[in-house]
Amino acid sequence: MELEDEYAEAKEFVRSIRFDRSPAGYKVQFFEMTIRALGGLLGAYELDRDPMLLEKARQVGDSLAYAFDTATGLPTVNVDVNSKSKEYSSRICIAEAGTLQLEFKKLGQVTGDNKYTKYAERANEAIENGERKYKGLYPAFIDSDTGKFDSSAELSVGAMSDSFYEYHLKQHILHGGKEPKFMKRYITSVETVKEKLVKKSESGFTFIGKLVASESGFSDEMEHLACFYPGLLALGAKVLDRPQDLVLAEELARTCYTSYTMTPTGLGPERFGFKTKEQVNEYNKYVYPGSTRVFNDDGMGGVDSRYILRPETLETLFILYRVTGDPKYQEWGWNIFLAIEKHAKVEAGYAGVQDVYSESSTSNHIDAMESFFLAETLKYLYLLFSPTDVISLDEYVFNTEAHPFRIIK
């Protein structure tokens, strides 16, 4: 990108940071620091090979390691790096407990210190050994002291669970396919998700819903967060030669992209749902003349109308383009980029949009730009239009925050 001066300035800032210290009384979030700070430093080291970056990554890993001081080896949600102690609460979602393996295994590999790999493996097995109803579906919450799942928690690939499912396949890739247990877990999970969570709306949109608390019902809503899943399926189709998964990936990607094109702004809502024709007709009776119809004639519409600059749909488009070479995915990505430029760009950067169904330019912004917009959304857009040998999927695997790790050969 020819941003050498900016990168050098950023490195000097990183050099000045003490990752083993934080403001008094501040609790560090284990998950966020793992995927963003540890993942970011390791990804930068993989591309740069500056020993300073590796030393800072080790500092982060050592500071976070206190969270693993539990009966099961599952981490706690927070850690106090000053007192070198973990948080008391043991309830943790599986996205937090199961999205550390790439980072700590990569840290173990590049430092030659196997203790980091052991942290990752112990947490892996604690989750896998937890008793659950379906082999390939995991309740959203687990107890880090007992290793027991909360059987009343929802079953989904969305919030609280998403990246856990991602790391089955990505651990298989990171290890160069040399640990088949991760491939088996991924395939079992995919088949169970297909059976229990993948549905088709009356108008033909394939989507991923969720089984709500205690399986008391099925929610026919899809989260933007779940739009990573078609990209995961496409990556699995490529790596494991599962062409049937690519078909499903493309169907789901169409649904995720349509969640953008169905709105006046061209931006996708945080959650969207599906109604039958009869339900849409009933819904339309209560829409005021001249107001926006959230559910269109296809029965698809926003349920949570915010757009907070999320990357998942663009992540999927990037992977699908790399796997299939179909230029329509570049076209779809470009359309999303134009919508972001038009509706999310502000004087100081980019802001989330409060209501994707409103084209107001004065009162529709959320006063926040999430860090994943830079780490993921813009990175996937850049790579979507880059030559395919730039961070090749044959050489690298991305952590859940889009930081590239070299595949261990």
N, C-alpha and C positions, 0 to 999 in steps of 0.2 A: 504493500500500500504506500510505500515510500514515505512513511511517517517516522523516519529514523530519529529525528530530533525529539519528537514527542515521546517516543519509546524510551530514549535515553533519560529524559527528564523523569518519566514514570519510574524507571529503575532506581534512580537516585532517591526518589521518595520511598520506595520499598526498602531500600538499604537502611533508611533511618527508622524504620518501624520496629518496635519491640513487640513481637506477637506473644510473648510470655507475660505481658503486663496489660492491664486494662484499668479504667477508672474505678476507684474504690466502690465496692458494692455492686459493680456491674457483672451480670451473668452473661457469659458468651453462649450463643446458640450453637450447639454442636453441629447440627445439620447445615446451617447456613455457612458457617466457617469452613466446614469440610468441602462442600461443593464449590464454594466461591473462592475462598482464600487458599486452601490447600490445593484444590483443583486448578485454580488459576496460576499459582506459582509453579506447580508441576508441569502444566501445559506450556508455560513460558520457558521453563528449563528444557523441556523436550525439543523446543525449536531453537533455543539460544545456547544452551550448555554453559551458561555462566554459573560457576559454583556458588555465588552469592544467592542465587534464586533457590538452589537446592538447600542451602543452609537455612534460609527463611522457611522453606517448606517443612524441613525437619523441626524447626522451632514451633510451627503451627501444629504439626502432628504430635509433638511431645506435650504441648499445652492442652490439646484436646484429649489426650490419652487417659486423663483422670476420669473421664466420663465412662470408661469401660470397667470401672471398679464396681461391678455388680455381680450378683450370684451367677448370672447366665452369660455374662460377657456382652450383653446388649448395652448400648450406651444410654445414658440419661439425656434428657432434652437439653439441659444447660450445664455449664461447668464454670466454676470460679477459678480463673487461671492465676489469680493472686494467691489465694489460699490453697491452691492445688487440690481442690475438692469438687465433688460432683453435686448436682442438685439432689434433694431428697426424693422428689416425686419420681415414681417408677413407671408411670403410664407414658407410653410413647407410640406414635403412629408408625406404621411399617415403612413409610417413605423416609422417615428420619432414621429408623433403625436399620434399614436395608439399602441405604444409598451412601455408603461409605467404602464399599469394598474395592471399587476401582481406584479410589484415591489412596487408601492405605496399602493396597497391594502394589500400586505403582511406586509409592514411597519406599516400600520394602525392597522393590527391585532395584531402584536407582541408587539407594543408599547401601544396599547389601545387608541391611539389618532386618532379620526375619521377624522381629517382634511386631512390626507393623502389619505384616501379612497374617500373623497369628491373631491379632485383634480382629481383622476382617473375617477370617475363617470362623472364629468362635461365634461372632455375631451371625454369620451366615447360617451356621448349623443350629443355633438357638431358634431362629425363625423357622427353619425347615422342620425342626423336630416338634414344633408347637402343634397341639391337636386341633384339627379343624374338620369341617364337614366335607369340603371338597378339596381334593389333593392340589388342584391348580389354582384355587382362589383362597386368598388370605384375608381374614377380617382386618379392618383398618387399624386396630389398636392391639398392642401387646404389652405385657408387664415385664419390665427388664429385670425384676428380681425373681419372678416365678417362671417366666417363659410361657405363660398362659395367654392365649388370645382372649380378647373380649368378644365372646360369641354373639353378643347383641349388636356389635358394630356392623356398619354397612359393608357390602362387598362391591368394590368398584375398581376402575383403573384411573379414577380421577383424583381429586384432592385427598390428601393424607395417605394415598397408596401409590400414585402414578409411577414415580421413578424407581420404586422397589421392583416393579415388573420389568422395567427397562434393563436393570442390572443383571438379570439372569443371562440374557443373550450377550450382553456386553462383557461379562466376565469370561464367557466362552471365547469371545473374540480376542479379548486382551491376552489370554493365555495361548493364543494361536491354535485353539481347538484341542488343546492337550488335556483338558479336564472335562470329560464328557458329562459329568453330573450336571453341569450348568446348562448344557444343551438339552438334556432330558427334562430338567425343571422348566426350561423355557417352553419346550414343546407341550408338556403337560398343561402348563398355564394357558398357552394359546388355545388349545383345544377346549379347555374349560370355559375360557372367556367367550369363545364362539358359541358354545352350547348355552351358557347361562346369561350372558350380557349383550350379545350382538342381536339386534332386532332390525326389522325393516318396517318403515312407516307405510301407511295406506297408499301414499303417493310414490313409494318406491325408494325412499332414502334409507340407506343402511346406516345405522348408528349404534353407539355403545351406551347403554343405560346403566343402571345399577340396581342391586338388590338392597333395599333400604333396611333400617335397623331390625334385627331379628328376623330378616326375610319376611317381613310383614307385607311386602308388596314390591312391585317392580316400578322404578321411576323411568318414564320414557323421555327423560331429558338427558342431553349430552353436555358435558362441560368442555370449554375451550381447552382446559388442561388435558383432557382425554384425546385431543387431536394430535398428540405425539404418537399415539398407538399405530395409526396406519404407517407412519415412517418406520416404527419398530418392526412391523410386519414385513415391510419392503426390505429392510436390512436383513431380517431373518430369512426371507425368501432367497436373497442373494447368497448369503453365507452358507445356508443349510440346504439349498436347492429345494425349496418348497413353493413351487409355482402357484399353488392354490392360495397361498397366503398373499401373493402379490395381487391376485384378483380382488380379494377382500380389501387389501390396502388401498387400491385405486377407488373402490366403491366408497370407502370411508373418507378418503381424501376429497372426493367430490362433495360429500355432505359437509365437511368442514369448510371447504371453499365456498359452498353455497351459503353458509351462515354469514359470509361476508357480502356476497353479491345481493343478498335479499334485503339489505338495509340501504337507506338513502345515502349514508356516508361511505359505504363500501368497506366498513370495518365490522369485524365479527363480535358478537356479544359474548360476555363471560359464560353464560349458559343459554342453551336454546332447546326448545321442546318440539313435540310433534302432536298434531291433533288429526282426528278423522274429518272428513268433509262435513259430517253432521255436527261435530263439535265446532268447526270453523263457522258454519252458518249460525249456530247459536251464539258464538262469540261476537260475530259481526252485528248482532242485534243491539249490543251494548257499546259499540264504537260511535262516538259522537261524530256528526257530519263534519268533514274537514280535518279531523284528527288522523294521526298515523295508525294504519292497521298493522299491528305487530305481527299477527299471524296471517300469512298470505294464503292464496287459494290452494297451494300445495300442502298446507297444514303445518308449515314450519315457521317458527318465530322465536324471538328473544324472550327469555325468562328473566335473566339478569342482563340489563342492556348496557352495562359498562364495557369499555375496551381499555384495558390497562397495559397496552403495549406488549401483550404476550407473544411468545415466539413459536408456540407448538405447531400451528398450521404451516408456518414457513419452514420449520424444521422438517416436517413431513414432505413438503414440496421439494426441498433440497435433496433429501434422500431419494425420493421417487425419480427426480431428474437424473441423479447419479446412477441409479439402478436401471432405469428404462431408456434414458436418452430422449424421452418425449419432450419436445419444446413447449408443449402446452403448460407444463409445470413452471417454466420460466415466465410464460405469459401471465399465468395466475399470480405468481409472485410479484411481477412488475405491477400488476393492477393493485395488489395490496400495498405495495410501496407508495404508489401514487396517492392512495387514500390516506396513508399515514402522513405523507407530506402535506396533503391538503387540510386534514382535520386535526392532526396531533402536533404539528410543528408550532412552536411558540418562540418568543424572542430569546429565551435562555436555554432552549433545547427542545425537548418533546414532552408532552403531557398526556396522561390518560384522558379518555373521553368519557364523560358521565353517561351519555345516552346516544348510542349509535343510530338511533332513529331520529335524532334531531340534527339539523345542519346549522344550528346557531353557532356563530363564531365568537360570541362574547361571553356566554355563561355556561359553556358546555365542557370546560376543561377541569380535570382533577389536578390539584396542585402537587403533583408527584411524578417523577420519572424513575421507574424501577430499574435497578442495576442490571436486571436480565435483558433490558432493552439493548444495552450496549454489548453485553457478553454473548447474547444469543440472537435476538431478533435481527439486529443489523449484521451480525456475523453470518448467519444463515443466508440472509439476502446477498451479501457479498460473495459467499461461496456458491450460491445458486447460479451466478453469472461468471464465475471464474472457470478457467480450464480445469478439467476433472482430475488432473494430477496435482492440483493445489490442495494440500491436506487430503490425500487420496484415501478413500475408504478401504483400500487394500493395505494401507500402511498404518492408519490411525483409527482409533476408536474414540468417540467423544464422550466425556462425562456428561452428566445431566445438565450442566451449566455451559455446555458447548466448548469445554476446554479439551484440546486434542492430546491423547496419550498414544505413544508409539506402541504398536502391537508387539508383544514379546515373542520373538522368533525362537 
